[in-house]
Amino acid sequence: MEVYLDNSATTRAYECVRDIVGKVMCEDYGNPSSMHKKGVDAEAYVREAKETLAKILKVQEKELCIDRRCTCQSPCRQASDHQFN
């Protein structure tokens, strides 16, 4: 049995996570804010993730803040920076 205690540095991904990340990065890589086919397909992943997180956290989807910029310029952002859907 392997015991790995340095999960703060890296964490081994579950195979299902690896598979979906690979699919999104190599096949369904569209911008979810775009209206073309790839973008619409990518938006479906965002929508599904938001639904799943809301169920897990036992909150309404509208209570979740999804930051679609995908980059962090500062660890501290004002609430007005975020999109609330």
C-alpha positions as CSV (number, residue, x, y, z in Angstrom):
1,M,0.0,0.0,0.0
2,E,1.3,3.4,-0.9
3,V,0.9,6.3,1.6
4,Y,1.4,9.8,0.1
5,L,1.3,12.6,2.7
6,D,2.4,15.6,0.6
7,N,-1.0,16.5,-0.9
8,S,-0.3,20.2,-0.4
9,A,2.2,20.1,-3.2
10,T,0.4,17.7,-5.6
11,T,-2.5,15.4,-5.5
12,R,-3.0,12.4,-7.7
13,A,-6.1,12.8,-9.8
14,Y,-8.8,10.2,-9.9
15,E,-8.9,8.5,-13.3
16,C,-12.4,9.9,-14.1
17,V,-11.0,13.4,-13.4
18,R,-8.0,12.8,-15.6
19,D,-10.3,11.6,-18.4
20,I,-12.7,14.5,-18.3
21,V,-9.8,17.1,-18.1
22,G,-8.1,15.5,-21.0
23,K,-11.3,15.5,-23.1
24,V,-12.0,19.1,-22.3
25,M,-8.4,20.2,-23.1
26,C,-8.1,18.2,-26.3
27,E,-11.7,18.0,-27.7
28,D,-14.1,20.4,-26.0
29,Y,-11.8,23.3,-25.5
30,G,-14.1,26.2,-26.5
31,N,-14.6,29.4,-24.7
32,P,-17.8,29.0,-22.7
33,S,-18.6,32.7,-23.2
34,S,-18.7,32.3,-27.0
35,M,-21.8,31.5,-29.0
36,H,-20.1,29.2,-31.5
37,K,-20.5,25.4,-31.2
38,K,-17.3,24.8,-29.2
39,G,-18.3,27.6,-26.8
40,V,-21.8,26.2,-26.3
41,D,-20.4,22.8,-25.7
42,A,-17.9,24.2,-23.2
43,E,-20.7,26.1,-21.4
44,A,-22.4,22.8,-20.8
45,Y,-19.4,21.7,-18.7
46,V,-19.6,24.9,-16.7
47,R,-23.4,24.5,-16.1
48,E,-23.0,20.8,-15.1
49,A,-20.1,21.7,-12.7
50,K,-22.2,24.4,-11.1
51,E,-25.2,22.1,-10.7
52,T,-23.0,19.4,-9.1
53,L,-21.3,21.8,-6.7
54,A,-24.6,23.3,-5.6
55,K,-25.9,19.8,-4.8
56,I,-22.7,18.9,-2.9
57,L,-22.7,22.1,-1.0
58,K,-26.4,22.1,-0.5
59,V,-26.9,25.6,-1.8
60,Q,-28.7,27.1,-4.7
61,E,-26.8,27.6,-7.9
62,K,-27.3,31.3,-7.8
63,E,-25.3,31.4,-4.6
64,L,-22.2,30.1,-6.4
65,C,-19.7,32.6,-7.9
66,I,-18.0,31.2,-11.0
67,D,-15.0,33.3,-12.0
68,R,-14.5,32.7,-15.7
69,R,-11.3,34.7,-16.2
70,C,-9.3,31.5,-15.2
71,T,-6.3,33.6,-14.1
72,C,-5.6,35.2,-10.8
73,Q,-4.0,38.6,-10.9
74,S,-4.4,39.1,-7.1
75,P,-5.4,36.7,-4.3
76,C,-7.8,39.4,-3.0
77,R,-10.6,40.5,-5.2
78,Q,-13.6,42.6,-4.4
79,A,-17.0,41.1,-4.7
80,S,-17.8,43.5,-7.5
81,D,-15.1,41.7,-9.5
82,H,-17.1,38.5,-9.6
83,Q,-20.0,37.5,-11.9
84,F,-23.0,36.2,-10.1
85,N,-25.2,34.0,-12.3
